[in-house]
């Protein structure tokens, strides 16, 4: 069994970008809702999904799970300075409207 190295690995610090404007991509399927916020070039700043927030199985497809995923993604994007977003929506899922509404607040 190999010996652990002294010091170990340090967690990489996320660099804070100053981006005021972004694009929110909401993909809502019948099974899950994924929200990602990008800068204007398409580089992902933050993302979250219903499963990532802590829901499992059929609970991922609920509007409430989509709401929490959108709020978590918005919180992470605001760390980079994002204050306004355009919203692009894909998919027929039940979390579409709720995710948009939670991004407004």
SEFIPA-945650 format. One record per residue: residue in three letters; residue number from 1; x, y, z of N, C-alpha, C, O in turn. Coordinates in Angstrom, 2 decimals. Last residue first. Layout:
// residues N
+------+-------+---------+---------+---------+---------+---------+---------+---------+---------+---------+---------+---------+---------+
: voza : kelum :    n.c1 :    n.c2 :    n.c3 :   ca.c1 :   ca.c2 :   ca.c3 :    c.c1 :    c.c2 :    c.c3 :    o.c1 :    o.c2 :    o.c3 :
+------+-------+---------+---------+---------+---------+---------+---------+---------+---------+---------+---------+---------+---------+
:  ALA :   NUM :       X :       Y :       Z :       X :       Y :       Z :       X :       Y :       Z :       X :       Y :       Z :
...
+------+-------+---------+---------+---------+---------+---------+---------+---------+---------+---------+---------+---------+---------+
***
This chain:
// residues 105
+------+-------+---------+---------+---------+---------+---------+---------+---------+---------+---------+---------+---------+---------+
: voza : kelum :    n.c1 :    n.c2 :    n.c3 :   ca.c1 :   ca.c2 :   ca.c3 :    c.c1 :    c.c2 :    c.c3 :    o.c1 :    o.c2 :    o.c3 :
+------+-------+---------+---------+---------+---------+---------+---------+---------+---------+---------+---------+---------+---------+
:  UNK :   105 :  -36.38 :   36.08 :   -9.57 :  -36.23 :   36.57 :   -8.19 :  -34.83 :   36.50 :   -7.79 :  -34.50 :   36.87 :   -6.67 :
:  UNK :   104 :  -36.05 :   34.89 :  -12.03 :  -36.46 :   36.30 :  -11.98 :  -36.22 :   36.89 :  -10.60 :  -35.91 :   38.07 :  -10.47 :
:  UNK :   103 :  -35.55 :   32.26 :  -11.48 :  -34.42 :   33.08 :  -11.93 :  -34.77 :   34.57 :  -11.89 :  -33.88 :   35.41 :  -11.73 :
:  UNK :   102 :  -38.07 :   31.35 :  -10.88 :  -37.12 :   31.45 :   -9.77 :  -35.87 :   32.22 :  -10.18 :  -35.20 :   32.79 :   -9.32 :
:  UNK :   101 :  -39.25 :   31.41 :  -13.42 :  -39.76 :   32.28 :  -12.36 :  -38.75 :   32.43 :  -11.22 :  -38.60 :   33.52 :  -10.67 :
:  UNK :   100 :  -37.80 :   29.40 :  -14.72 :  -37.74 :   30.77 :  -15.22 :  -38.17 :   31.74 :  -14.12 :  -37.53 :   32.77 :  -13.91 :
:  UNK :    99 :  -38.57 :   27.18 :  -13.21 :  -37.16 :   27.56 :  -13.26 :  -37.01 :   29.00 :  -13.74 :  -36.18 :   29.75 :  -13.22 :
:  UNK :    98 :  -41.30 :   27.09 :  -13.75 :  -40.84 :   27.33 :  -12.38 :  -39.39 :   27.78 :  -12.36 :  -39.02 :   28.65 :  -11.58 :
:  UNK :    97 :  -41.38 :   26.47 :  -16.48 :  -41.90 :   27.76 :  -16.00 :  -41.37 :   28.09 :  -14.62 :  -41.03 :   29.24 :  -14.34 :
:  UNK :    96 :  -40.06 :   23.83 :  -16.53 :  -39.70 :   24.98 :  -17.36 :  -40.10 :   26.31 :  -16.72 :  -39.25 :   27.16 :  -16.46 :
:  UNK :    95 :  -40.68 :   21.45 :  -15.31 :  -39.94 :   22.44 :  -14.54 :  -39.61 :   23.71 :  -15.30 :  -38.93 :   24.59 :  -14.76 :
:  UNK :    94 :  -41.82 :   19.54 :  -16.90 :  -42.72 :   20.28 :  -16.01 :  -42.00 :   21.40 :  -15.26 :  -42.66 :   22.22 :  -14.62 :
:  UNK :    93 :  -40.42 :   19.54 :  -20.30 :  -40.61 :   19.11 :  -18.92 :  -41.46 :   20.04 :  -18.08 :  -41.77 :   21.16 :  -18.47 :
:  UNK :    92 :  -39.69 :   19.71 :  -22.99 :  -41.11 :   19.75 :  -22.65 :  -41.41 :   19.52 :  -21.17 :  -42.58 :   19.32 :  -20.82 :
:  UNK :    91 :  -36.89 :   21.77 :  -24.20 :  -37.53 :   20.60 :  -23.63 :  -38.95 :   20.82 :  -23.14 :  -39.37 :   21.95 :  -22.90 :
:  UNK :    90 :  -35.19 :   24.77 :  -23.36 :  -35.34 :   23.60 :  -24.23 :  -36.12 :   22.54 :  -23.49 :  -36.00 :   22.41 :  -22.27 :
:  UNK :    89 :  -34.76 :   28.26 :  -23.30 :  -35.42 :   27.09 :  -22.73 :  -35.51 :   26.00 :  -23.78 :  -35.86 :   26.25 :  -24.93 :
:  UNK :    88 :  -32.79 :   30.92 :  -22.28 :  -33.08 :   30.02 :  -23.38 :  -33.62 :   28.73 :  -22.78 :  -33.02 :   28.16 :  -21.87 :
:  UNK :    87 :  -32.70 :   34.21 :  -21.14 :  -33.11 :   32.84 :  -20.82 :  -33.42 :   32.09 :  -22.10 :  -34.21 :   32.55 :  -22.93 :
:  UNK :    86 :  -30.15 :   36.46 :  -20.16 :  -31.13 :   36.07 :  -21.16 :  -31.47 :   34.62 :  -20.85 :  -30.63 :   33.89 :  -20.35 :
:  UNK :    85 :  -29.56 :   38.07 :  -17.01 :  -29.40 :   36.93 :  -17.91 :  -30.50 :   36.94 :  -18.98 :  -31.63 :   37.36 :  -18.72 :
:  UNK :    84 :  -27.68 :   40.05 :  -14.71 :  -28.77 :   39.94 :  -15.68 :  -28.49 :   38.76 :  -16.60 :  -27.34 :   38.48 :  -16.94 :
:  UNK :    83 :  -25.54 :   39.57 :  -13.00 :  -26.73 :   40.21 :  -12.45 :  -27.93 :   40.11 :  -13.39 :  -29.07 :   40.08 :  -12.94 :
:  UNK :    82 :  -22.58 :   37.96 :  -12.11 :  -23.70 :   37.98 :  -13.05 :  -24.93 :   38.58 :  -12.36 :  -25.31 :   38.14 :  -11.28 :
:  UNK :    81 :  -20.38 :   37.65 :  -10.46 :  -20.81 :   39.00 :  -10.78 :  -21.99 :   39.08 :  -11.72 :  -22.38 :   40.18 :  -12.11 :
:  UNK :    80 :  -19.78 :   35.20 :   -9.55 :  -18.95 :   35.69 :  -10.65 :  -19.38 :   37.08 :  -11.10 :  -18.81 :   37.62 :  -12.05 :
:  UNK :    79 :  -21.78 :   34.77 :   -7.76 :  -20.42 :   34.87 :   -7.22 :  -19.45 :   35.40 :   -8.27 :  -18.42 :   35.98 :   -7.93 :
:  UNK :    78 :  -23.91 :   34.35 :   -9.39 :  -23.80 :   35.68 :   -8.80 :  -22.44 :   35.87 :   -8.12 :  -22.00 :   37.00 :   -7.93 :
:  UNK :    77 :  -23.68 :   31.66 :   -9.94 :  -23.34 :   32.61 :  -11.00 :  -23.17 :   34.02 :  -10.44 :  -22.36 :   34.80 :  -10.95 :
:  UNK :    76 :  -24.58 :   30.53 :   -7.55 :  -23.19 :   30.31 :   -7.97 :  -22.75 :   31.31 :   -9.03 :  -21.61 :   31.77 :   -9.04 :
:  UNK :    75 :  -27.25 :   31.40 :   -7.59 :  -26.38 :   31.77 :   -6.48 :  -24.90 :   31.63 :   -6.87 :  -24.08 :   32.50 :   -6.57 :
:  UNK :    74 :  -28.20 :   30.14 :   -9.90 :  -28.14 :   31.60 :   -9.86 :  -27.20 :   32.07 :   -8.75 :  -26.45 :   33.03 :   -8.93 :
:  UNK :    73 :  -28.11 :   27.47 :   -9.07 :  -27.28 :   27.90 :  -10.20 :  -27.12 :   29.42 :  -10.18 :  -26.03 :   29.93 :  -10.44 :
:  UNK :    72 :  -30.02 :   27.52 :   -7.03 :  -28.63 :   27.14 :   -6.72 :  -27.69 :   27.62 :   -7.82 :  -26.59 :   28.11 :   -7.54 :
:  UNK :    71 :  -32.32 :   28.21 :   -8.49 :  -31.83 :   29.09 :   -7.42 :  -30.37 :   28.80 :   -7.09 :  -29.58 :   29.72 :   -6.88 :
:  UNK :    70 :  -32.57 :   25.99 :  -10.18 :  -32.35 :   27.32 :  -10.76 :  -31.81 :   28.29 :   -9.71 :  -30.93 :   29.10 :  -10.02 :
:  UNK :    69 :  -33.02 :   23.98 :   -8.27 :  -31.85 :   23.90 :   -9.15 :  -31.54 :   25.27 :   -9.75 :  -30.38 :   25.66 :   -9.82 :
:  UNK :    68 :  -35.44 :   24.78 :   -7.14 :  -34.23 :   24.76 :   -6.30 :  -32.96 :   24.70 :   -7.15 :  -31.94 :   25.29 :   -6.79 :
:  UNK :    67 :  -37.09 :   24.49 :   -9.44 :  -36.96 :   25.78 :   -8.76 :  -35.68 :   25.83 :   -7.93 :  -34.93 :   26.80 :   -7.99 :
:  UNK :    66 :  -36.94 :   21.78 :   -9.94 :  -36.43 :   22.71 :  -10.94 :  -36.20 :   24.09 :  -10.33 :  -35.24 :   24.77 :  -10.66 :
:  UNK :    65 :  -38.25 :   20.83 :   -7.68 :  -36.84 :   20.48 :   -7.87 :  -36.20 :   21.42 :   -8.89 :  -35.05 :   21.82 :   -8.73 :
:  UNK :    64 :  -40.80 :   21.83 :   -8.22 :  -40.08 :   22.30 :   -7.04 :  -38.59 :   22.00 :   -7.15 :  -37.76 :   22.83 :   -6.76 :
:  UNK :    63 :  -41.65 :   20.37 :  -10.47 :  -41.36 :   21.80 :  -10.60 :  -40.57 :   22.35 :   -9.41 :  -39.75 :   23.26 :   -9.58 :
:  UNK :    62 :  -40.04 :   17.12 :  -10.71 :  -41.05 :   18.03 :  -10.18 :  -40.66 :   19.49 :  -10.41 :  -39.48 :   19.81 :  -10.54 :
:  UNK :    61 :  -38.19 :   15.21 :  -11.41 :  -39.01 :   15.76 :  -12.49 :  -40.04 :   16.77 :  -12.00 :  -40.86 :   17.24 :  -12.79 :
:  UNK :    60 :  -37.00 :   14.22 :   -9.15 :  -36.23 :   15.14 :   -9.98 :  -37.09 :   15.83 :  -11.03 :  -36.76 :   16.93 :  -11.48 :
:  UNK :    59 :  -38.64 :   12.32 :   -8.10 :  -38.75 :   13.66 :   -7.52 :  -37.96 :   14.69 :   -8.33 :  -38.21 :   15.89 :   -8.23 :
:  UNK :    58 :  -38.02 :    9.89 :   -9.20 :  -39.10 :   10.64 :   -9.83 :  -39.26 :   12.04 :   -9.24 :  -39.96 :   12.87 :   -9.83 :
:  UNK :    57 :  -34.57 :    9.97 :   -8.25 :  -35.72 :    9.28 :   -8.84 :  -36.76 :   10.22 :   -9.43 :  -36.43 :   11.21 :  -10.08 :
:  UNK :    56 :  -33.71 :   12.58 :   -5.94 :  -33.44 :   11.30 :   -6.60 :  -34.73 :   10.78 :   -7.22 :  -35.83 :   11.11 :   -6.78 :
:  UNK :    55 :  -32.22 :   15.73 :   -5.21 :  -33.41 :   14.93 :   -5.48 :  -33.01 :   13.67 :   -6.22 :  -32.10 :   13.68 :   -7.05 :
:  UNK :    54 :  -30.02 :   17.40 :   -4.92 :  -30.28 :   16.40 :   -3.88 :  -31.51 :   15.54 :   -4.10 :  -31.83 :   14.70 :   -3.26 :
:  UNK :    53 :  -28.92 :   18.95 :   -6.85 :  -29.42 :   19.65 :   -5.67 :  -29.80 :   18.66 :   -4.57 :  -29.90 :   19.05 :   -3.40 :
:  UNK :    52 :  -28.43 :   17.13 :   -8.86 :  -27.29 :   17.76 :   -8.21 :  -27.69 :   18.46 :   -6.91 :  -26.89 :   18.54 :   -5.98 :
:  UNK :    51 :  -31.00 :   16.64 :   -9.77 :  -30.25 :   15.57 :   -9.11 :  -29.07 :   16.11 :   -8.32 :  -28.74 :   15.61 :   -7.25 :
:  UNK :    50 :  -31.57 :   19.08 :  -10.94 :  -32.41 :   18.62 :   -9.84 :  -31.71 :   17.50 :   -9.08 :  -31.82 :   17.43 :   -7.85 :
:  UNK :    49 :  -28.48 :   20.88 :  -11.41 :  -29.59 :   20.07 :  -11.89 :  -30.39 :   19.62 :  -10.68 :  -29.95 :   19.77 :   -9.54 :
:  UNK :    48 :  -26.43 :   23.63 :  -12.39 :  -27.07 :   22.82 :  -11.34 :  -28.18 :   22.02 :  -12.00 :  -28.74 :   22.42 :  -13.02 :
:  UNK :    47 :  -23.58 :   25.72 :  -13.04 :  -24.65 :   24.82 :  -13.47 :  -25.21 :   24.11 :  -12.26 :  -24.55 :   23.99 :  -11.23 :
:  UNK :    46 :  -21.70 :   28.53 :  -14.19 :  -22.31 :   27.76 :  -13.10 :  -23.37 :   26.84 :  -13.70 :  -23.98 :   27.16 :  -14.72 :
:  UNK :    45 :  -20.37 :   29.27 :  -16.51 :  -19.95 :   29.86 :  -15.24 :  -20.46 :   29.03 :  -14.07 :  -19.75 :   28.85 :  -13.09 :
:  UNK :    44 :  -19.31 :   28.10 :  -19.61 :  -20.18 :   27.85 :  -18.46 :  -19.57 :   28.45 :  -17.20 :  -18.42 :   28.17 :  -16.86 :
:  UNK :    43 :  -19.13 :   30.11 :  -22.43 :  -18.35 :   29.43 :  -21.39 :  -19.20 :   29.31 :  -20.14 :  -19.73 :   30.30 :  -19.65 :
:  UNK :    42 :  -20.42 :   31.62 :  -24.33 :  -20.87 :   30.26 :  -24.13 :  -20.07 :   29.47 :  -23.12 :  -20.30 :   28.28 :  -22.95 :
:  UNK :    41 :  -19.99 :   34.29 :  -24.56 :  -19.28 :   33.42 :  -25.51 :  -19.71 :   31.96 :  -25.39 :  -19.38 :   31.15 :  -26.25 :
:  UNK :    40 :  -21.37 :   35.41 :  -22.46 :  -21.90 :   35.64 :  -23.81 :  -21.19 :   34.79 :  -24.87 :  -21.72 :   34.60 :  -25.96 :
:  UNK :    39 :  -21.38 :   32.77 :  -19.98 :  -21.13 :   34.14 :  -20.40 :  -21.59 :   34.26 :  -21.85 :  -22.14 :   33.31 :  -22.41 :
:  UNK :    38 :  -24.11 :   30.76 :  -18.64 :  -22.87 :   30.95 :  -19.39 :  -22.62 :   32.44 :  -19.59 :  -23.51 :   33.27 :  -19.40 :
:  UNK :    37 :  -25.62 :   28.53 :  -16.51 :  -25.49 :   29.95 :  -16.83 :  -24.11 :   30.15 :  -17.45 :  -23.09 :   29.76 :  -16.88 :
:  UNK :    36 :  -27.94 :   25.86 :  -16.63 :  -26.54 :   26.31 :  -16.67 :  -26.52 :   27.77 :  -17.11 :  -27.30 :   28.19 :  -17.96 :
:  UNK :    35 :  -30.00 :   23.43 :  -15.33 :  -29.86 :   24.87 :  -15.53 :  -28.38 :   25.19 :  -15.57 :  -27.64 :   24.83 :  -14.66 :
:  UNK :    34 :  -32.04 :   20.72 :  -15.96 :  -30.66 :   21.16 :  -15.85 :  -30.60 :   22.64 :  -16.20 :  -31.10 :   23.06 :  -17.24 :
:  UNK :    33 :  -34.31 :   18.43 :  -14.70 :  -34.15 :   19.80 :  -15.18 :  -32.71 :   20.23 :  -14.92 :  -32.22 :   20.12 :  -13.80 :
:  UNK :    32 :  -35.74 :   15.23 :  -15.58 :  -34.81 :   16.07 :  -14.85 :  -34.84 :   17.48 :  -15.43 :  -35.35 :   17.69 :  -16.53 :
:  UNK :    31 :  -37.66 :   13.80 :  -17.08 :  -37.04 :   13.17 :  -15.92 :  -36.20 :   14.10 :  -15.05 :  -35.96 :   13.79 :  -13.89 :
:  UNK :    30 :  -38.53 :   15.20 :  -19.23 :  -39.57 :   14.58 :  -18.40 :  -38.98 :   14.02 :  -17.11 :  -39.71 :   13.79 :  -16.15 :
:  UNK :    29 :  -36.38 :   18.13 :  -19.17 :  -36.89 :   16.90 :  -19.76 :  -37.98 :   16.34 :  -18.87 :  -38.32 :   16.94 :  -17.85 :
:  UNK :    28 :  -35.26 :   21.20 :  -19.75 :  -36.24 :   20.54 :  -18.90 :  -36.78 :   19.31 :  -19.63 :  -37.54 :   19.43 :  -20.59 :
:  UNK :    27 :  -32.70 :   23.29 :  -19.55 :  -33.11 :   22.09 :  -20.29 :  -34.01 :   21.28 :  -19.38 :  -33.56 :   20.74 :  -18.37 :
:  UNK :    26 :  -31.91 :   26.57 :  -19.81 :  -32.73 :   25.66 :  -19.02 :  -33.14 :   24.50 :  -19.91 :  -33.83 :   24.69 :  -20.91 :
:  UNK :    25 :  -29.35 :   28.79 :  -19.63 :  -29.86 :   27.70 :  -20.46 :  -30.62 :   26.75 :  -19.55 :  -30.05 :   26.19 :  -18.61 :
:  UNK :    24 :  -28.85 :   32.16 :  -19.44 :  -29.31 :   31.01 :  -18.66 :  -29.91 :   29.99 :  -19.62 :  -30.87 :   30.29 :  -20.33 :
:  UNK :    23 :  -26.15 :   34.22 :  -20.03 :  -27.25 :   33.51 :  -20.67 :  -27.59 :   32.29 :  -19.82 :  -26.71 :   31.49 :  -19.50 :
:  UNK :    22 :  -25.17 :   37.46 :  -18.63 :  -24.99 :   36.07 :  -19.03 :  -26.21 :   35.51 :  -19.74 :  -27.17 :   36.23 :  -20.03 :
:  UNK :    21 :  -23.32 :   40.19 :  -17.37 :  -24.42 :   39.75 :  -18.22 :  -24.17 :   38.32 :  -18.68 :  -23.05 :   38.00 :  -19.08 :
:  UNK :    20 :  -21.09 :   40.81 :  -15.92 :  -22.36 :   41.38 :  -15.47 :  -23.55 :   40.75 :  -16.19 :  -24.66 :   40.78 :  -15.68 :
:  UNK :    19 :  -18.35 :   39.32 :  -14.59 :  -19.22 :   39.27 :  -15.75 :  -20.59 :   39.74 :  -15.31 :  -21.19 :   39.14 :  -14.42 :
:  UNK :    18 :  -15.49 :   38.84 :  -13.39 :  -16.43 :   39.96 :  -13.29 :  -17.25 :   40.03 :  -14.57 :  -16.88 :   40.73 :  -15.51 :
:  UNK :    17 :  -14.75 :   35.78 :  -11.75 :  -14.75 :   36.58 :  -12.96 :  -15.74 :   37.73 :  -12.76 :  -16.71 :   37.58 :  -12.02 :
:  UNK :    16 :  -12.74 :   34.31 :   -9.46 :  -13.95 :   35.10 :   -9.58 :  -13.83 :   35.98 :  -10.82 :  -12.92 :   36.81 :  -10.93 :
:  UNK :    15 :  -11.65 :   30.96 :   -9.51 :  -11.35 :   32.36 :   -9.75 :  -12.65 :   33.11 :  -10.00 :  -13.55 :   32.60 :  -10.67 :
:  UNK :    14 :  -11.74 :   28.68 :   -6.93 :  -12.42 :   29.16 :   -8.12 :  -12.09 :   30.63 :   -8.32 :  -12.24 :   31.44 :   -7.40 :
:  UNK :    13 :   -8.90 :   26.89 :   -5.90 :   -9.82 :   28.00 :   -5.66 :  -10.44 :   28.43 :   -6.97 :   -9.76 :   28.54 :   -7.99 :
:  UNK :    12 :   -8.57 :   23.45 :   -5.42 :   -8.33 :   24.57 :   -6.32 :   -9.35 :   25.67 :   -6.06 :  -10.55 :   25.40 :   -6.01 :
:  UNK :    11 :   -7.41 :   22.08 :   -2.39 :   -8.52 :   22.30 :   -3.31 :   -8.28 :   23.56 :   -4.14 :   -7.85 :   24.59 :   -3.63 :
:  UNK :    10 :   -4.20 :   20.53 :   -2.38 :   -5.06 :   21.62 :   -1.93 :   -6.22 :   21.76 :   -2.90 :   -6.04 :   21.57 :   -4.10 :
:  UNK :     9 :   -3.13 :   17.30 :   -1.61 :   -3.55 :   18.26 :   -2.63 :   -4.43 :   19.33 :   -2.00 :   -5.30 :   19.03 :   -1.18 :
:  UNK :     8 :   -0.47 :   16.65 :    0.80 :   -1.66 :   16.34 :    0.02 :   -1.96 :   17.40 :   -1.03 :   -1.15 :   18.28 :   -1.30 :
:  UNK :     7 :    1.41 :   16.70 :    2.93 :    0.83 :   17.92 :    2.40 :   -0.45 :   17.68 :    1.62 :   -1.41 :   18.43 :    1.75 :
:  UNK :     6 :    3.12 :   13.76 :    1.92 :    2.93 :   14.82 :    2.91 :    2.35 :   16.07 :    2.26 :    2.76 :   16.46 :    1.16 :
:  UNK :     5 :    1.28 :   11.09 :    0.45 :    2.28 :   12.14 :    0.33 :    2.05 :   13.21 :    1.39 :    0.90 :   13.52 :    1.72 :
:  UNK :     4 :    0.78 :    7.87 :    1.90 :    0.23 :    9.16 :    1.46 :    1.33 :   10.22 :    1.44 :    2.20 :   10.25 :    2.32 :
:  UNK :     3 :    2.38 :    4.98 :    0.54 :    2.27 :    5.97 :    1.62 :    1.62 :    7.25 :    1.09 :    1.87 :    7.65 :   -0.04 :
:  UNK :     2 :    0.68 :    2.18 :   -0.96 :    1.55 :    3.36 :   -1.03 :    1.29 :    4.32 :    0.12 :    0.16 :    4.47 :    0.60 :
:  UNK :     1 :    0.84 :   -1.18 :    0.00 :    0.00 :    0.00 :    0.00 :    0.89 :    1.25 :    0.00 :    1.76 :    1.38 :    0.86 :
+------+-------+---------+---------+---------+---------+---------+---------+---------+---------+---------+---------+---------+---------+
***
